[in-house]
Amino acid sequence: MDAYTALDAVLDPELDEPITDLGFVKSVDVDGGRVTVHLRLPTSFCAPNFAYLMASDAKDVLTALPWTTEVVVRLDDHHDSDLINRGLAADAGYRGTFGHEAEEDLEELRETFRRKAHQAAMERALTGLLRADEDVDLHDVTLADLPDVPASQALLRRREALGLPSDPAAPVLVDHDGTPFPREEIPLRLRFARSVRISIEGNAHFCRGLLRTRYPESTVEATA
């Protein structure tokens, strides 16, 4: 289904995984050009800004399909469902939905999690490279040195999201603004990136478990 496939592009900002893989899409109903989507989350108290971001992104990707004439996205069983659903229906935007409670700009929130996703993807790609050659000098590794595997492809997507260079000669070990890591800081920086990656993966596993507990009919399993 085109509509369901389009939702693959919507990521949980904290877990850096598609809401379709996480089981957050309860249903997708298509009636001609009208699409109605119901989303569900692992708990009723998931952060409202995260919940709004995913619901808003879902509406955006479906509205962008050439054949849709009306898109309705509803968040079920959340303590702010009514507020979020009214805001989405009115296209009120994040600040228009939450008013004074929207202290942080939504784009700032996205950027924070893009940076975390990049750190995790960078560490994951380099760990794979080290397993193949433990003597590799990480300071000199460029994108051209990475094998053509899913971890490397994921890193390229994360770099693109941050506007980082994707040419083969670009160094892999860079900060979120493209600044290469100083050689003497590499061990510390990698340890920090590893902690970010482990936190993301652990939270994803935890959320899947909560979702199965809350909605026993959910059969979504962890992906590699």
C-alpha positions in Angstrom: 0.0 0.0 0.0 1.4 3.4 -1.0 0.1 5.1 2.1 1.6 2.6 4.5 4.9 2.6 2.6 5.1 6.4 2.8 5.0 6.2 6.5 8.3 4.3 6.5 9.9 7.8 6.2 8.5 8.9 9.6 11.0 8.2 12.3 10.6 8.2 16.1 13.0 11.1 16.9 14.5 9.4 20.0 14.7 5.8 18.7 15.7 6.7 15.1 13.6 4.0 13.6 10.5 4.1 11.3 7.2 4.2 13.1 6.1 1.3 10.9 8.9 -0.9 12.1 8.2 0.1 15.7 4.5 -0.9 15.5 3.3 2.7 16.1 0.9 2.6 13.1 -2.3 1.0 14.3 -4.3 1.3 11.0 -4.3 3.0 7.6 -7.6 3.3 5.8 -7.9 4.6 2.2 -11.2 5.7 0.7 -10.4 7.2 -2.7 -8.2 10.2 -2.0 -9.0 10.3 1.7 -6.5 8.6 4.0 -7.1 8.1 7.7 -4.3 6.9 10.0 -4.4 5.9 13.6 -1.2 6.0 15.6 -0.5 4.4 19.0 2.5 4.7 21.3 4.0 2.4 24.0 2.6 4.5 26.9 0.0 7.2 27.4 2.6 9.5 28.7 5.2 9.5 25.9 6.7 13.0 25.5 4.0 15.2 23.9 6.6 16.9 21.6 7.8 13.5 20.3 4.2 12.4 19.8 3.3 15.5 17.9 6.4 15.4 15.8 5.6 11.8 14.6 1.9 12.5 14.0 2.7 15.8 12.1 5.4 14.1 10.0 2.9 11.3 9.2 0.4 13.8 7.9 3.1 15.6 5.9 4.3 12.5 4.1 0.8 11.4 3.2 -0.3 14.8 2.1 2.7 14.9 -0.2 1.5 11.8 -2.1 0.1 13.0 -5.5 -3.2 11.1 -5.2 -4.3 12.1 -1.7 -7.0 14.8 -1.3 -7.6 14.6 2.4 -5.4 13.2 5.2 -6.5 12.6 8.7 -4.0 11.5 11.3 -5.2 10.7 14.8 -3.1 9.8 17.9 -4.9 7.3 20.1 -4.7 6.6 23.8 -2.3 9.4 24.7 -2.9 11.9 27.5 -2.6 14.7 25.0 -4.5 13.0 22.2 -7.4 15.5 22.0 -5.0 18.5 22.0 -2.7 17.0 19.4 -5.5 15.7 17.2 -7.2 19.2 17.2 -3.9 20.8 16.3 -3.3 18.4 13.4 -6.9 18.9 12.1 -6.5 22.6 12.1 -2.9 22.6 10.7 -2.1 24.8 13.7 1.6 23.8 13.9 3.5 22.8 17.0 3.4 26.2 18.7 -0.2 26.8 17.7 -1.1 23.4 19.2 0.7 23.7 22.5 0.9 27.5 23.0 3.2 28.6 25.8 4.1 25.0 26.6 6.0 24.7 23.3 9.2 26.1 24.8 11.5 24.4 22.3 11.1 24.9 18.6 10.2 21.6 16.8 13.1 22.1 14.3 15.5 22.4 17.2 14.2 19.1 18.6 14.7 17.4 15.2 18.3 18.7 15.0 19.1 17.4 18.5 18.1 13.9 17.5 19.6 14.1 14.1 22.9 14.7 15.8 22.4 11.7 18.1 21.4 9.5 15.2 24.6 10.5 13.4 26.8 9.7 16.3 25.2 6.3 16.7 25.5 5.5 13.0 29.1 6.7 12.8 30.1 4.5 15.7 28.2 1.5 14.3 29.9 1.9 10.9 33.4 2.2 12.4 32.9 -0.7 14.7 32.1 -2.9 11.7 35.3 -1.6 10.0 37.4 -2.4 13.1 36.1 -5.9 13.3 37.4 -6.4 9.8 40.8 -4.7 10.5 41.6 -3.9 14.1 44.7 -2.0 13.0 42.9 0.6 10.8 43.8 4.2 11.6 40.4 5.7 12.3 41.6 9.2 11.9 42.3 8.7 8.2 39.2 6.7 7.4 37.1 8.3 4.6 33.7 7.4 3.3 35.3 5.6 0.5 36.9 3.2 3.0 33.6 2.0 4.3 32.1 -1.3 2.9 28.8 -1.1 1.1 26.7 -2.5 3.9 23.5 -1.3 5.6 25.5 0.4 8.5 27.5 2.5 6.0 24.3 3.4 4.0 22.6 4.5 7.3 25.6 6.7 8.1 25.3 8.4 4.7 21.6 9.1 5.3 22.4 10.6 8.7 25.1 12.8 7.2 22.7 13.9 4.5 20.2 14.9 7.1 22.8 17.1 8.8 24.0 18.6 5.6 27.5 16.9 5.9 29.7 16.1 2.9 29.0 12.8 1.2 31.9 12.7 -1.3 34.1 9.6 -1.0 37.1 11.6 0.3 35.2 13.0 3.2 36.5 11.9 6.7 34.1 9.6 8.6 35.0 10.9 12.1 33.4 14.3 12.2 31.3 16.4 14.5 27.8 17.4 13.7 29.1 20.5 11.9 31.6 18.5 9.8 34.7 19.3 12.0 37.1 16.3 12.0 37.9 14.8 15.4 41.4 15.6 16.7 43.4 12.4 16.7 44.0 12.5 20.4 40.2 12.8 21.1 39.2 9.8 19.0 39.0 7.2 21.8 36.9 9.4 24.1 34.7 10.6 21.3 34.0 7.0 20.2 33.2 5.9 23.7 30.7 8.7 23.9 29.2 7.8 20.5 29.0 4.1 21.6 27.0 5.2 24.7 24.6 7.1 22.5 24.1 4.1 20.2 23.6 1.7 23.1 21.1 4.1 24.7 19.1 4.4 21.4 19.1 0.7 20.8 18.1 -0.1 24.5 15.3 2.4 24.4 14.0 0.9 21.1 14.0 -2.6 22.7 12.2 -1.2 25.8 9.6 0.6 23.8 8.8 -2.5 21.7 8.3 -4.5 25.0 6.0 -1.8 26.4 4.0 -1.7 23.1 3.5 -5.5 23.2 2.4 -5.2 26.8 -0.1 -2.4 26.1 -1.3 -3.8 22.9 -0.9 -7.7 23.0 -2.0 -7.9 19.4 1.1 -6.1 18.3 3.6 -8.6 16.7 6.3 -6.1 15.8 9.8 -7.6 16.6 13.2 -5.9 16.8 15.0 -5.5 13.5 18.7 -6.0 13.0 
